[in-house]
Structures are given as C-alpha cells and as structure tokens.
C-alpha cells in the first residue's frame, strides 16, 4: 500500500508540480491550497507525512502545525516545512514547534524525495522500536512491581531545562503526557477574561503536572510556567496509557494524587469566596509553606505571584504583608518571606 502525502501550498503551480512528482514516485497525494483545508484533510485522511508552506492565507504553516499537534489523530505525523525564506529565525521557530525538516525553495526533485524517504524511514524505525519494547513490557508485567517499574522509567527519562518564566504548556493544549518536576518550582495559572491571573498551584521537586489531562485524555486545565530555572521530565501520553493499563497500583497512585489536588483547589476556592483579605493571605502563606516542604520557614515568591495565588491586587498584598510583619507574624526581605508565627497565621480571624 502506497504512503499518503499531504501537500499544503497556496501557490498553484508549485503545488501541482509537487503532486506530479510524488504521484510519479508512487505516493498517494492529497492537496490543499490553504492551511484550514490542510488541517481538515489531515484529520480526515491521516497522511503518513505532511509538506506545508509557511506563508499562506487563512492559516499559516505554523498555525497548521500547532493545530495538528493538538489533535490525537495527527500528532506525531512527520512534518516538513516548505518556504522561500532561509532566515535563521524561521528555521528556529519551525523546529521549536516540532517540525521534522525544512526545505527551502527552490529545491530539486531528488532533494524532495530524499527528505520524504528519510523521514518515513525514521518514523517506521521508531514505531517498530516502540512496538517491540511494548511487547517485552507485557511479557514481564506479571513479574514486576508497577511502582518500581514506573520509577525506573522516570530514571531513564531526560529532564528538559526551563528558564524562569518559560511556559511548559498552555491551558487548553492537548495533553501530551505527564510532567514530573525534577528541580526548581513550577506555577500553574488560569487567566480571567480581564487578563488577571489566578494561580492554581505551585509545584516543586517530585511533584507531577497534568495528571487530570492524562487520566481523562483531555487538554490541560491551566498554564504551567517556571517560577525559577527548573528541570522537568515528560512521560509521553502513550507510555503513560500503557503503564496505567498494565499496573493498577500506578493508576491508583495518580487517582489518589488527583483527588488530593482537587480537594486542595476546592479549599482554595472556598477561601477566595468567603475569607477576609487577612484570612486569605494567611491561608495562602500556609499553603505555600506546606507545598514547598520548607525546613527553614522561608517562602520565596514575588508580590505579583502572591497576588495571583490569593486573588488580590498587588497593592493589597503589600499592605497586608506589611501588617503581618508589624505583628511579628512574618519577616520579609524583597521576595523572601519568613514565617515567624505559624500558629498565629493558622488562627487568623475572618
């Protein structure tokens, strides 16, 4: 059965030439004159590889790749950008979005066919390797402790570096997998319609992000951003599904973590709805104290992030922290807050 190629190109002459070359090479070819049609065709026919122009009306090539990476059927399809531009910025942006290759117009027939063949062979090799490992995994499953095997998988994964304020994933992005924080701190936020941030949590070393998306096979419910230079490990969705299906104890672990996280968020919503400013700030500081496993009573957080977490104006945060400092409940130097009277914060009146 011939491989399916989707060409997304707004220039009629170039598109027709590509179709002719690929059909002569025995490929089954689908063509689209703009990005929107291209996305629809990709979802309908699920091609083996996609060639896509960058500068197009309706939806440009970057938008096409973004949309396809959010769809379970099309994520992972080899993607080659076609462009008349050779600037480094274009190359970098395309690769950061997940493109597999880049052809600069004009290119000859052999350059095109070689690029396609190389990507298809690489995809086939990866699929074969994954299938083989999965079968071996199933043979050993009854003899291996699930949690130990899951920890082994984590140890074999490489962590990716994220600079301070760098986004790990956006709210409504399709869940690519489970994230484990291996170093640093990550915050999760939701944006209100007026642009204000509501911080839904802070996660440190050993914490997981995206559990809900993995268990429900859905998009991420918030945006995750590095609070400081951090390291995060991604366990892909397909691998997580295999682990959860094979090891009930691993599934139970994440159901427990999800339940705990949901309870914490429910308590946070009740605090925001019914507590006074002082009570909300005290509860927020105590929550941070507990989340970060702090030994020296020190909390390191900016005024803006604290405002997002307590759902207050930054001026209100500054005023309330000054009051707490005067009352010897905390000490504060810049972004560093030291809890001096844990019980006093806990007993704060509403």
N, C-alpha and C positions, 0 to 999 in steps of 0.2 A: 504493500500500500504506500503510495507516494506521500511525502511530507507536505504539510499545509503551510503556506507562507501568506501572511497578510501584509500588503503594501498600503501605507497611509501617506499619500503625497498629493498636494494640491496642484502641482504643475502637470497638466495633462500629458504633454509629450514625454516627460521623464517617467511618469507612472506607466504609460503604455509601453515604453521601452523596457522597463523593468519586468513588466508582465510577460513580454515576449521572450526575454532572456530566460526567465525562470521556468516558463512553460516548456521551452526547448530543453531545459535541463531536467524535465520530468517532475517538476513540483506542481502541486495543486495550488493555484493562486487565487486569493481574494483581494479586491482593491477598494480603496476608499479615497474620496477626494478631499476630505477634511477630518479633523480629529474626532468629532462627535460620531460620525458614521463609522469611523475606525473602531471606536470603543464598542459600539453596538455589534459590529461584525466579529470582534474578538470574543465577546461574550457568547455570541450565537454559535460560532464555528470552532472556537478554542484552537487556534493555529499552533503549529509546532515552533514557529519563530515569527517575529514581527519586525518589519523595516518601516521606520517612521521618520518623516521630515520634521524639522523643529519649527520653522516659521510657517504657520498655517492659519487660515481664518477659522472662526468658530471655536476651536480648541487647539492650542499649540502642542508640540511634541512633549514638552514637559508635563502638561496637563494630562495628556493621554497616558503617559507612564504612571503618573500619580493615581489616576482613576483605576488603571488595571491592577496596580499593586494593592488596591483596597478591595478587590474582588477575589473571592476564594477560588473561582474557576481559572482566573487568568494570572494570578500572582505566580511568579517563577518562570513564566514563558520567556525564553531568550529574546532580548530586545536590542535592536541595532538602530542608532540614530543616523539619519541622513541629513547632511547640512552643507551649505555653501560656505559657512563660516568656520575658520580654523583657529579662532582665538582661544587661548587657554581657559578663559572664564567659561566658555561654552562647554569645553571638554570636562572641566571640573564639575560644573553643575549637573551635566548629564550623568556622570559616573556616581555622584553623590546620591542621585535619585534612584540609582540601581540599574542603569543601562549596562549591557554586557559588552558593547563595542560601539564604534563610531567611524563612519565612512564620510570623508569629505569630498563633495562634488567638485569636479567631475572624477569619477572612478571608472576603471575598465571592467569588462565582463568577468575576468578571472579574479580580480580583487573582490568583487561582489560575491561570486560563487564560493571562493575560498573562505571568506568571512562567515558565510552561512554554514558551510560544511563544518568548520571548526567549532562553531557554537552548538550545532546539533550533536556533534560527537561528544563534546564536553557534557552536554545535558544528559545524553544517553549513558555515559560513564557514571555520572553522579547518581542517576536513577538506579542503575544496576548495583552500585555500591550500597545505596540505602536499602534496597530490597534484600540484598544479601545479609546485611547487618541486622535487619529486622527479623529475618528467618532464624538467624543464630540466636537472637534475643529471645524468640519464642521458645526455642528448644531448651534454653537454660532457665526459663522463668520459674519453673516449679522448684528449682533448687536454690534460688537466690532470694534473699530478703529484699523486699521492694524499696524500703527507705535507704538501705545501704547502696543498692544499685543506683538509685536516684542521686545520692550524694557522689557516687563515683562518676556519673555523667557530668555533674556540675564541675567536679575537679578537672575533667578533661576539656571543659569549655574555656575559651579565651575571653577575658574581660575586655571590654572596649572603654577607652578613656573618653570622658565627657568634661569639657571645660565648664567653669562656673557660668550659669545662665543658659547653657546649651540645652535645647529641647531633646528629650529622649523619644517621646511620642506625643502626638496631639489628640485631644478629645475628638471622638468620632472616627479616628483612624481605625481600620480593621485590625483586630488583634493578631499580631504576627507571632506572639508567643508570650512566655513568662519571663519577666526580668528579675534578676537577683542582684541586689546591691552588694558588691564585694569590697567597696571602700568609698568613703565620703557620705554625703547626705543628698537625698532627692526629695523635692516637694511635689505634691500633686495639687492642681488648682482647677477650678471651674470659673468660667468667665460669665458675669452677669450681662444683661443686654446693654447696660450703660457703660460697659467696659471695665467695671471693677472686678477684682479678683477675690474669690473665696477659696482659701487654702483648705483642702480636704485632708491633708496629712503630710507628715514628714517621715521619711524612711531612711534608716541607716544600715550599716553593715549587717548582712544576714537577713534583711527584710526582702519580701517579694512584692513586685508590682505587676498589675494586670491579671490577678487571679480571676476576677469576675469575667473578664473577656475570654479567658481560656476555658473556664468551666461552662460558660454559656454560648461559646462560639460566636461572639459578637464583637462590637467595636469597644475601644477603651472609653471609659466613662468620664475621664478627666485628662488634663495635660500634665505630663511629668517633665520636670526641669531640674537640672543640677543646681543645688544651693551653693555648692563649692566644687572644686575639682574632684571628680568622682570616677569610680570604675563600676561598670555594670555588665553583667553576663546575660545573654539572651539564650533561652532554651526554646527553639522553634516550636510552633504550634503542632506540626505533625508529629514531632518527637514527644511532646507532652501528651498528645492523644494516645500514642502507643503506650506510654508509661502508665497513664491513668487507667487504660483498659486492662493492662496486664497486672497491675498492682493495686488492689483495693485499699491497702493501707496508705499508699501515697495519695489516692483520691480523698480518703478520709482526712488526711492531714490538711489538705488545701480547703476542704469544705469547712473544717474547724477554723482555719485562719480567716476564711472569707466571712464566716459567721461572727467572729471576733471583731473584724474590721467593720462590718455592718453595724454591730452594736455600738462601737465607738462613734461612728458617724451619726447614729440616731441620738446618742447622748449630746454630741456637739450641736445638732440642730435644736434640741430642746434648750440647751444653754443659750444659743443665739436668740431664740424666741422669747424666753421668759426671764433671763437673768439681767440684772443691772450691769452697767458698764464695769464697775469694780469687780463684781462677781464673775463676769465673763472673762476679764483679764486674769483674775486669779486662777480660774479653771483652765484657761489657755496655757498659762505658765506651768501649771501642774501637769497638764497633758504633755507638753514638751519635755518636761522633766522625766516623765515616765517613758516616752517614746525613744529617747536618746540614750537610755541606760547610763545616766550620768553618775559618776562617783564623787565628783568634787562640787556638785550643786551648780555647775556652770552651764548656762544656756547661751549659745551663740546664734543670734538671729537679728536681721535688720528690722528697723521700725516698720518698713513697708510690708515685709513678710508677716510680721506680728499682727499688723492691722488686717491683712488678708485672712489670717487664721482666726482672728477674733471678730471679724466683720465690723470693724470700726474705722473711723477716719484716723489718719496718721497723727493729727494734732491731738486727738483724744487719747491715743496710745501714749504719746509723750507726756501728756498731763497726768494720766493715771499712773504711769511708771514713776514719775517724779513724786507723786503722793505716796506710793508704796515704798520708795526709797526713804522719804522723810519719816515714814512709820517704821523703818528698820525691817520691813518685810523682805526687801531685796537690796542688792547693791548693783550699780550699773555703770559701766565704762564703755562708751560707744555702743557696739552691737553685742557686747558681752554682759549678760545678766546673771548675777549670783543669787541663788535662793538662800536667804538668811533665816527665814521663819516658815518652814514648810507647813506647820500646823496652823499658823496664822492665815496663810492663803487658803488652806482647806476649810477653815471655819469662817471665811469671809461671809458677811451677811448680805442678803439680797436687798 
